[in-house]
Amino acid sequence: MMKSTPLYLDVHILQNVPPSNINRDDTGSPKTARLGGVVRARVSSQAWKKVTRDAFASVLDTSELGQRTTHAVDMIAESIMDKDSDIAFDEARALASSALEAAGIKVSKPDNKHDYPFTGYLLFVGARQADGLASLAIEAKEKGSAVEKKAAKAILDIKQNPALNAVDVALFGRMVADAPDLNVDASVQVAHAIGIDRAETEFDYFTAVDDRAPEDNAGATMIGTNEFTSSTFYRYATVDVSHLYENLGSSLAAQKAAEAFLSAFITSMPTGKQNTFANRTLPSVVVAQFRETQPVSLVNAFEVPVSAKKGESQIRLACKALVKQEKLLDEAFGVDPIQTYVVCACDDADVFSEIAPEGTIGLKELVKRAGEKIGSFLDEREGSSDR
């Protein structure tokens, strides 16, 4: 019998980011948002999801991942040529186009802007799905028939073939305008990171001189400014474990995906202006909590800006606010987590004794324990342990 109790993994992160501009708006200014009546620094969820996806390549095989691209035809064409080296590139493209169109994806011919056949929007395709469509196209060629529509759609439909789904598609979802039945609901939600204190955008005035300018030239060849801010961010994400399992069709695959997400999300950093500011920090605190009730963000811990006075640690004050908010929500709404793990890279581990009496652990141990917890839950859900 399938287990009906849900399981959510909430990830709360406190992270100092020094002078930086990791996520800009359309004018080049650091992004901001209002909370508690004051302006805070902000990093969009899209920015942190992108670098999390990029980090997957270091912990997962590329066959388990996907690509979000308008070049889906070429992606499948390359797989076709890998399978049959006698097929030329132009023919492979034609076969790939027919496979996508059979699945319900519109393919446009090259035009003034594109020198390749393209989809009219970014299509998130898993490597295994591209490989499956390639095999289907070759099979149709050998039979001298059209690509079977039902079979092509089945390859992209995770309800029929969850094992072909890519980990990043399963986590972050997919929208297909031409074929809504191929949409994938995300199993992960990522909040916009937000500063715990009021933000002040500052300007870095800089000049550049010509290395070959005459010695008596006192002027600058270039003058400009860079906008930047610095902040302690509260970052939050939640994983719906049951939905992740449904998107991948395997408890082992879901466990592996959750572990990859934890590791990548915690350690990644958006890349905006990194060469200018070298703002590569790691979190000071990670709190990971399993809940059977509902996902719970602790962002209201910072509705009142957390400002440190001289000699105080802003991270310590933030840790106290986080724990206080956690206890208040548990008491008011009965949403107590069933397990809490804390990674603390600061001198404030004692603050978390109330919510994590077992003490703090390292990141590798967090990923290991969280993965085992998810695996155990999903084994029970499946009603077997043959993973």
Helices and strands as residue ranges (DSSP letters): E 8-20, E 32-35, E 38-43, H 45-55, G 56-58, G 62-64, E 66-69, H 72-83, H 89-102, E 123-126, H 127-143, H 149-156, G 162-164, H 167-172, G 180-182, E 188-190, E 193-195, E 202-208, E 222-240, H 241-248, H 251-267, H 274-277, E 285-291, G 299-302, H 314-333, E 339-344, G 349-354, H 363-382
